[in-house]
Amino acid sequence: MRHRAVHPLAGLMILLGTLGIVYTLFAHPTVLFRQLLFVALFAAAIYLFYRFVYQRRTSKERLSYLKAVRQSKKLHPRSAHKQPKPAKLKRPLKKRMATPHLTVIEGKKGKKKNRASF
């Protein structure tokens, strides 16, 4: 079964939008230019808000985090040269032994259970 590239409603919306832009371009080009200018200004305002307000807040948090990391490293210094770890010794695998305190109780093996009683 083939999948369509674009949903029919989305395709219809794209077609109508394209027709509207082309009509506005020929009928009222100044209106189209003004609308594009407002969209660009709105996008620029969102970008500047993100750049100057949101990133400053996160950069303060980042600076305080880095300061805490430096303080932690001063309190808990690591040795400059790490000593190599000794090679792991292979231990022989232990076989599981049956537990001696458990016994099998012989029951009534020949009698079948009546499933209707459950």
Phi, psi and omega in degrees: 000127180278145175261139178284146180289320182229136177296144183302321180292321178294320177297320178295319179296318179295318179297313180295322177296318178296316178298321179295319179294317180296318179297314181295326179298319181273326184277313184222077184295330179292325178294318179297316178298317180296318179296316178296323178295318178295321178296317179295319179295321179295317178295320179295321179296318178296318180296315180294321176300314179297316186293315188264329183264306186289317181290328176297319179297315181288330179290326176296317178296321180294318179295319179293326177294315180296324177296317178295323179294317179298318179296321179295321179292328177291322181287325183236076182288146176262149178290145183292321181249119179278137178279138180293142180283141177292151181296141181290136177275135178275125179263144177292141180288135178273137177279141178285131180257147177292139181287129185284342184274358178260136179232157178267130179263126178285129180240196180274091184281332184283332184277128179270151181283145177273109184288343181288340182280345180284000000 
